[in-house]
Amino acid sequence: MEPSEREKLRGPVEQESDEHAADGQTSGESTQTDLRHPQKRTSDDASYGYAEWTESGVGKQVKISVVIDSGSRYEVAYPSGVSHFLEKLAFNSTLYYPDKDEMFNKLEKHGGICDSQASRDTFIYAASAYTSGLNDVIQLLAEATLRPQITPDEVDSARQAISFELETLNMRPEQETLLMDMIHAAAYRDNTLGLPKLCPQKNINKIDRELLFTYLSQHYTPERMVVAGVGVDHDKLCDAVQKHFVDKKAIWESDRGLFSPHKNITVDDSVAQYTGGLVQEECDIPQFASAGLPVLSHVMIGLEGCSHQDPDFIAVCVLNMMLGGGGSFSAGGPGKGMYTRLYTNVLNRYHWMYSATAYNHAYSDTGLLCIHASAPPNHVKEMVEVVVKEMVNMAGNVNGQELRVSHIIITWRS
């Protein structure tokens, strides 16, 4: 892509992001700006290491998240799958709530819900409730992150849930979960982001309570955690964090017997190494084919992108929007991508293409831009040629109309 074209992609959207940051709205760019807001309290002025970020809001709801620098990329010294287990074990029994039903009943009294999500480099615990329940929400999140009991029965339940999930993956018509693991394994072979997010079948019985607490003691530390809130007063959030996250110790600090000293492995801070490569998997005709659903071959082709700290990050986001895509039966509407390249150049021209979608994965030190396409097995060769052609065309000229549409979609989604 020519420098002038790159500037076209970057300029207008960066200006819009700055405007959103000034208005207090969230977007990929404003998040970085807001995290440097003077109101943020860190170890420099609070002496306990946690970082807090708040955004004022209108209404009676408060939303709190604990974001942890943790995920499958840090599991090089562990059996892959630790984060997958922790995701299944989230919001179970804790020191203060030996019965998890008691925890959920208290949350429900405040009209609240909670959830957790693991990615390759981030683990998020989140909850929302009425503003009157701020203290209880912070306590719940502190208990879930720092004081989980992780009983043997809970580990067994998580093991069964993961086994069932792995067994059913190949039975689903949607294959994005498997493909995302495969494209990262090909791009970053045997390092950091290339480590599997899904627990491999061979590791299910290797991961036990002691191993999980060893991982938690290394990665769930104040300097790796951020507590973020929307619709809450900053000082009140900081006071609640002090009370429940700082004044009360983590369970592994109170009971050193939860993990063995020789397993006290240091955190892996390796920089992701892009290797490139090919990962493929052949499977039998899936069970859902008997229900009349089409049997498809899936291909995902990717290139190294850029990190979310890179100056070209916004430009890559716009490029991803320009590619767009979706399924051949997607409905129209704002943000659906009906006017993007993968629709106009691919899905509208090749009747045998079932789907074509672009993805942009951005991390702290690298990124991955890829296209996922699916078609009947007898069209695999043509499908690969079509996808590669679209990726080559990314380096060409940018149409003014599609650029404006991409700006509108990004602004609307922000």
N, C-alpha and C positions, 0 to 999 in steps of 0.2 A: 504494500500500500504506500502510495506516495506521501511525503510529509504534509503536503497541502491537504490531502484527503484526511489524514489523521487529525489535523487541526480542526477540520470541519466536524469530525466526530466528537472531539473533546470540548471545544469552546462553548457552544450554547448550553450543553447539559451541565457543565461545571458551573456556569453562571446560575442556572436554575437551582442546582444543589446548594449554592451559597445562599440563595434567597430562602430556600426551605430551612436551612440551618438558622437563619435569622428569625424565621417565623416559629421556630421550636418544633418543626416537624422532623420526622426521621427519614433518612435516606442513606444510601451507601456512603456518601461524602459527608453528610452532616453528622453522622455518628462519630467519625474521627474528630471533627471539630468540637462537638459537644463534650467528648470525653476529656478534652483539655480545658473545659470551662473552669473558671476560678472557683466555682462552688464545689467542685469535686474534692473530696477529702481522701488523702492517701496517707501512707506511712510517714511522709514528710511532716504532716501536721497532726496526725492522729496516733502515731507510734504503734499501730497494730497491723499494718501491712495491707489490709483490705482496701479496695477501691470502690467508692460508691458513685453512682451517676443517677440523677433524677431529672424528670421532665414534668413540668406542671401540666395539669389537664383539667378539663371541665367535666363534671359529673360526680357520681357517688362511688365509682369503682376505682380500685387501686390495683395495679398490676406490678408484680415483683418477680424478678428473675435473678438467679445465681448462675453466672457464666464462668465456667472453669476451663482452664487451659489443659484439657485432657481429651483423649480419644485414641483411636486405633493407631495413629502414627507414632505414639509413644510406647507401643507395646513390643518393641524390638527385643527387650530382655525378658519378656513374658510370653506365655502361650497366647497367640492371637485369639481374641474373643473376650477379653476381660471387660471391655466397654460394652459389649453386647450383653454380658451378664449383668453389669451394673444398671443398664437400662431396664432390664426386666425386674431388678431388685429394688428399683426406686420407689419411695413412699411405702415401704413396708414397716415393720415394727422398729421402734427406736428406744433409746433409754427412757425418754419422758413418756412415750406412747408405746408401751409393750404390746398393746392391742391396736393394730392399725385402724380398726373401725372407729375407735375413739378419736383418732386424729381426723378422719374424714367427717365424722359427725360434727366436730367443732368447726371444721371448714364450711360445712353445709349450713351451719347456723348463720354464717356471714354471707351466704349466697355465693360461696366460692368453689372453684375448681382448681386442680393442679395437674401437672404433666411434666414429663422429662423427655429429653431427646439427645441422642448421641450422634455426633458426626465424626469425621476423621481427625479433627483437631480441636473440637469444642464439645463440652458436655453442658447441657442447660437443664436446670430445675426451675420451674416456673409455677406461679399461682396467682390467681386474681380473686378479689372479694370486695365487699363493701369497705369503704374507707375506715369504718369503725373497727374492722377486723385486722388493721395493719399489724399490730403487735403479734396476734396469733398467726398471721401469715408468715411473718419473719421467723417466728419460733418454729413453725412447721418446716420451713426451708432449711433452717439451721440444723434441726434434728435429722432431716433426710440426708443432708450432705455430710455432716460432721459426726453424727451419733447414731448411725444405723446399727441394728443388732446383727443383721445378716445371719440368721439362725440356720442350722443345717437343713431344717425343713424348707426354709425359703430358698436355699441354694438348690435343693432337689427340685422344687417347683420351677425355678428358673431353668434348670437343666432340661426338664421335660418340655417346657414351653419352647425353648430354642430347638430341641430335637424335632418337635412337631413343625415349627416354622421352616426348618431346613428341608424336611420331607415334602412340604407342600409347595416350596418355591417353584419347582419344575412343573407343577400342575397348573400354575396360574397363567392366564393369557398374557398378563403384563410381566415383562422380563427386565424392567429397569433396575430392580434391586440387584440382580445378578450381574447385569451388564456394567453397572457402576463400579462394582468390585473388580470386574475383569479389565475395564479400561484403565483404572488406576494401577492395577497390577502390571499392565503392559507399559504404562508411561513411567512408573517409578519402581522398576523391578527390584524386589527384595529390600526396599528401604522406605522408611517413613510413610508417606502417603500411599505407597504400594502395598502396605500390609493390609490384610483383609479386615473389613469392618464387620462382616458376618463371622461368627465363630465357626471355624472349620469343624467338621464332624469328629475328627480325630482328637480335638482339644476339649471336647465337652466334658469328659471325665477327668481331665487334667486340672481344671480350674476349680479350686475349693475355697473354703472360707478364709483360710490362712493366706492364700495367694491374693485374694481380693483385698484384704485389709493391708497387706504389704503394698499393693498398688495405691490404695487410698492414702496411706501415710506419706507417700512420696509426692503424689500429684494433687491432693486436696489440701493445699496449704495456702495461707493468706495471700502471698505474693502471686499466686496463680489464679486468684478468684476476683470477680467483680460482682457487686450487688447493684442491680439497676432497678429503678422504679419509675412508673408513669402514674401521674395523678396523685402524687404524695409530696408532702413537704420534705425538703432535703434534710433539715435538722432532725426531724422526727425519724426519718429513715436511718440516719447515722446513729441516733440514740438506741434504736431497736437493734441495729447490727452490733453495737457495742455490748448490749445486754445479752444477746443470744449467740452471737458468733465469737465474741472476744472473751467475755467474762467466764463463759463455760467452755471447758476444754473439749477437744475432739475425743472420741471414744478410744482411739488408738494411743492417745497421749496419756490417758488415765489408766489404760490397761496395756502395758507393753507386751504382755503374753499373747496378744492376738496375732502377732507375726514373729517369726524367728529372726534373730539378728543377722544371720548369714544370708537371709533373703532380702535384706534391706538394700535394695538395688538403687543406684542413683538414677535421676531423671535423664532421659535421652534428649539432648538438644540439637541433634543432627539437622543440618540443612537438607531439604529435599533434593535429591539428585535425579534429574530427568534423564532416563535412559532410552525411552522408546522401545518398541517391541511388538510382539504379536501374542495374543492369548486367544485360544479358540476352544470350543467345547461342542461335542456332538452328543445329541440326546435322541432317545427313541420318540416315537410319536406320542405327544402328551395326552393325558387322559381326557382333557377338555375337548379334544377333537371329536370324541363320540357325541358331544352335545351339539354338534353342528358348527362349532367355532372354527375359523380357518387355521390351518397349520402354517406357521410363518417361520422364516429365517430372519434373524436379527443381526445387524451389523452396526458397530459403533466405531467411528474413525475420529481420531483427535489429534490436536497439535498442542505444544506447550504454549500456554497463555501468559498471563502476568498476575502478580500478587495484588491483593487489595490495597497495598501500599504503593504500588507502582504509579507513576504519573500517567500512564496509558490505561489505567484501570477503567475509567469512564468510557474511553474510546472503545475498549473491548466489550463493555456492557452494551453500548449502542450497536456495535457490530453483531452481537448476539441477538439483539432485538430485530435487527434487519433480516437476519436469517430466519428467526421465528420458527414456524412450523407447527405441527400437530398431527392429528389423525385425519384420514380421508373423510371421516364422517363428523368432524368437529363442527359445532354450530358457530355462527358468527357472533359479533358483539365486541365491545371494547376490550382490547388486550388479547383477543383470540388469535391474532396473527394471520388473518385471512388475506392480508395484502403483503405479506412478507415473502422473501425469496423462495423459501422452501415450499410455499403454497403455489406461487405464480409460476415458478420454474420447474417444480418437481411434481407435487401432488395433482396439479391441474393438467399436467402434460402426460403423465405416465399412469394409466388407469390401474396398473398392477401394483402400484406402491400403496401400502396400507398406512404407513406413517413415516414422517420425517421431522425430527425435532432437534433444535440446537440447544446445547447446554454450555454454561460458562461456570466453571468451578474456580473460585479464587481463594487462595490461602495466604498465610502471612509471608511466605517466601517463594511462592510459585503459583501457577494457575494451569488450568486445562480447558481448552475450548474444543468441543466435540459435537458431532452430529450422529444421532441414532436414527436408523431407518429399518423398516421391516417390509418384507414382501414374500410371496410364495417361494419355496426352495428352488424352483426352476428359473427364477429371475435374479439369483444372487449376483452373478457376474455383472448384469446390467445395473443392478442396484448400486454396487460398489463404484462403477464408472460414473453414475449420476452424482453420487455423493462427493466423489473426488473432484469432479468438475465444478461443483458448487464451492468447494473449499478453495480451489485454484482461483475462481472468479472473485473471491474475497479481496484479492490483491488489485483488482481493477477499479474502475471509476465508480463513484457513489452517486446514485440518482438523487436529485434534490427532493423529490416527492417521498421516496422511501426513507430518506433521512429525517424529514419532518414527521412522518408517521412514527418512526422510532422514538423521536424526542417526545411526542405526545404520549406514547405508551409508557415510557419510563416515568414521565411526570405524573401520569394518572396512577401508576402503581405505587409511586412514592407517597 
